[in-house]
Amino acid sequence: MNMNRRDILLAIAAATGAVPATAQDKYPNRPVSIVVPFPAGGVVDLVARTVGPKMAAALGAPVVVENKAGAGGTIGAAFVSKAKPDGYTLLLGGSATQVFGPALYKKLQYDAKKDFTPVGQISSGPLVLVTGSKVPATDVPQLTQYLKAQGVRAFYGSNGNGTFPQLAAELFKQANQLPSAHIPYSGGPGALTALIAGDIAYSINHIPVVQGMVKSGKLRALATTGRKRSVAFPNLPTLDEAGMKGFEANAWWGLFAPAGTSPEIVQALNEALAAALKDPAVRTALEAQGDEVSYSTPKDFAAFVNAESTKWTKVVKTADLQLD
């Protein structure tokens, strides 16, 4: 067999890896990891484990879920921010990692705006404004009137410092010019127990946290925080409908890749995400926890995250909140 000089050089280059084989270059050719910055078994973990297998089918490669919890989600986010931008390590991020963390923490091991490439939004869901039986209010105007009359004696509770329930309640407080002080608890159950006992006047919490107690009559739900009514509480008005025009506080989740990930890989991931979110089983699973599918393109998702950052950073600064 006769080989010219060009053929010989190409053969040598291929043998030494200088010319990657097409089959080896095809993305993805190994498992893709979705890092969940919260513990296994929680709501965020469920989102990843619901969407992951459907994305795997679209990508033609396994999608595995890794839990790297701690510091309000910022440990997992920091891990992904330092990962190789090759499309094999993704972050399931949300308000906690991309918005609240940067606004609240003095020192953060990543820059939420510079260290990530938005891939696409997955879901969005409102929280619920709830009170206990010891608070004489059956609607939002009655609650705000009661809170103003009580002054500093009326408290609101949350799942902990820097959590979405705290920030959502802070937005509610600022919008109504309320004097209510914050009491942080170790998770949602602690806040709800205090609410039932009358130790706090109200809480704005996630649907899976409050749903059981609302249905049992132990708590009274007054409104949801979304732009439209919740699939979990269709008969409950939004805060906007209850008189707080423009009020919106949705917990959302989406996928982020490390900064520098190629547009082609980001597009491939976004297309796989879009395919996954069209699956009825995914929609059903998300709705079961009070969320709805909220697919977006990388460009639209980036704009949304920037708007959320501006909004919630203002809330944090107004409240003078900061975490070590």
N, C-alpha and C positions, 0 to 999 in steps of 0.2 A: 504494500500500500504506500503510495507516494503522498507525503505531507509537505506543504510549503511552509515557509518561515512563520506566517501568521497562524496557521493551524497548530504548529508546535508551541508557539507562545501562549495561545489560548488554552491548549491542553495543560501546559505547566501551571498557568494561572488558576485554572479550575481545580487542579490537584492540590494546590497550596491554599485554596480558599479565597484567592483574590477575586474570583468571579463566582459569586454565590449561585447555587443551583436554583432554578425557578421554583421547584417544588419546596425547597427549604425556605425560600423567601416569602411564600404565600402566607398572609396573615389571616387567622392565627394558625400556627402549627403546633401549639402546646396549650395547656390550660390557662385560662384567663382568671385572675383572682379579683374578687370584689371584697375590699376591706370594709367591714362594718365597725365603726368606732364606738360601738356599744355592746353590752353583753349578749350572749346567745339567748334565744328564747323571748326576747323583747319585740316590740312593735317594729323597730327598724330592722332587726334581724329577719323578721318575717317577710318584710318587703324584699330583701335581697334573695331570700330562699324561694320566694314566689317567682320573681322575675328571672333569676339566674338560669334555671333549667330551660326556660323558653328562649332566652338569649343564646344559650348553648346550641339549641336546635337550629337557630338562624345562622350562627357563626360557623357551625360544623366543628366545634371544639368544646371541650368541657369548660364549665364556669364553676369555680369553687368559691365558697364564702369563708373568709377569715375574720374572726372577731378580735379586734385590738382596742379594748375599752380603756377609759380613764380620762380624767380631767375634762369632763363635759364633751367628750368626743375629740378633743384636740390631739390626743396621743396618736390615734389612728390616722387622723388627717396629716399630722407631721410625718408619719411613716410613709404615706403615699407621696407626699410632696418631695421626698428624697429618693423615690423609686426611679428606676430607669424609664424614660419616656417611650416605651416600646409597645404600649397597649396591653401589657400583660398584668398590670397592677392598677386597679381602679378604686376610687373612693365612693362609697355611698354616703354622700354628704347632704347637709341640710342647713337650716338656720343656725344650729348649734356650732357647727364647724366653720361655716363660711361667713357668718354674720355676727352672731353673739360672741363667739370666742375672740375674734379680732377686736371687737368693741370693748369687751370686758377685761381681758387679761393684760396685765402690764407687760409680761414677757411671753411671747408665743414663738414656737420653733418653726413657724412658717408664715408666709405672706399669702393670705387667702386670695388676693387679686393677682399676684404675680406667679405663684407656684403651681397653679392649676389651670387646666383647660376644660371648660364645661363641655360635657358630652350630650346631655339631655335631661330634662325633668321627667320624673316617674309619676309622682303622685302629689296630691295636696288635700288637706283636710282641716276643717275648723276645730276649734276648741269649744267648750260649753261653759257658760256662766252659771254657776250653781250656788245655792244658799241652803242653809239648814232650816228646820222647822222653828227655831228660836228667833229667826229674823222675820219680822212682820212685813214681808214684801212678796207679792205675787207677780210683779212685772218689773221691768228695768226702771221706769220712772220712780216707782215706789222704793226700789232699792237705793237709788242715788239720793233720794230725799232722806231716807233713813240714815244713810252713811254720813251725809252732811250734818244731820242733827246730832249724830253720835260723836262726830269729830274724831279726835285721836283715840277715842275708846274703841273704835271699830277697826279691826284688823283684817287683812286678807292673807291667805296662806298659799304656799306653792310647794312644788316638789323639791325645792332646793334653790340656793343662790345661782343665778345665771341660767335657770331653766326657762323653757318657753312659757310655762304657766306663770312664772314671775313676770316675765317681760310683757306678756299679754295683759296681765292684771295691771301692770304699771302703765301701759298704754291707755287702758280703761280709766285708771285713776287720773292720769294727766288730762284726758279728754273731758272728764267731768269735774276737774279741779277738786278732787277729793283729798282729805287729809289722812286717809287710811295708811297705817304702817304695815310693813311686810313681816311675816313670820315664816321662815323657811323650815320645811320638814324634810325628813329623809325619804323622799319618794311620795307618790300620789296617795297611797293608803293612809299615811300619817296625816296629810292635810285634810283628807275627807273625814277621818275620825275626829279631828279637831273641829271640823265644820258641824258635824252631827252633835258634838258636845256643847257647841255654842262658844268655843274658845276663839273662833274667827267668824267673820260675818259673811265672807264670800271667797270663792276661788274660781279661777278660770282654768279648766283642766282638759286633758285629752279625752276624747270620747270613750276609748276602751277603759279608762280609769273610772269614769263616773257612770257609765251606762247602767251597770247592774244596780247601783244604789238609787239611781233616778227611777228605774223601773219598779224597784221594791218600795218606793215612797219614802226612803230615808233622806233623800235629798230632793230639792226642788230646782228644776232646770228653768232658767228664765229666757235664755237666748243663746244662739250660736254666733261664732265670730267670723264666719265666712262671708263672701260676697253674695252667695246664694244659699238657700236652705240646705241643710245636711240630709244626706240619704238615710242617716241613722235616726234623725229627729225631724222628719218632714213637716210635722205640725208645729214645730218651734220656730218663732221668728228669728231673724238675724238681728244683730245689734243695730244694723243700719235701719231695718224695718221698725225697730223699737224706738227709734228717734235719734240714734247716734249716726247721723249721715256720714257715709264714707268710711265708717269703721270696718277694718278688715285685719284679721290676724290668723293666717293659715299656716299650719305646720306643713312643710313640704320636704320632698326628698328627690335627689337626682344623682346622676353619675358624673364624676370628675376624673380626668386623667392628669398625670403630671404635666406641667408646662413643657412645651417642646415636642409633645406627641404630634406626629405628622397629621395633616388634615385628612389624608386618605384613611388612616386608621380611625380617627375620630368619626369620620363619616360612616365607616363600616360598623363601628360600635353603635352609632345613633340609629342606623338602619335596623340593626339587630334588636335594639331597644324598642323601636317602633313596632316591629313584628311581634315582640313579646307582649306589648301592651294592647295589641289587638285581640289577644287570646281571651275568650270569655272567662276562663278559669282565673286569670290574673285579675280581671275586673271584679269578679265576685269576691275574691280573697281580700282585695283592697277595701271594697265596700263593707265587708264584714267588720272592719275595724274603723269605719267611719271616714275612710279616704276615698278619693276618686282618681281615676287616671288623668294625668295632666301632662301628656307628651308635648315636647317642644324640640325645635331644632337647636343645634349648638349656639347659633347666633342669638336666637330668641331667649334661650336659657341664660346666656351671659348677661343680656340686658335685664332680665328679671332679677338675677342675683344682685346686680349692681343697684337696682332700685330698692331691693330689700335691705341692702347694706346701708344705703342712705337713710332709709326710714327708721330702722331700728337703732342705728348709731345715734340718731337724734334723741330717741327715747332714753337710751342709756346715759347720754350726756346730761339730759334734762334731769334725770333721777340721780345723777352723780354716783353711778354704780361702778365698782371696780373690784376685780378679783386678783389675788396673787398667783 
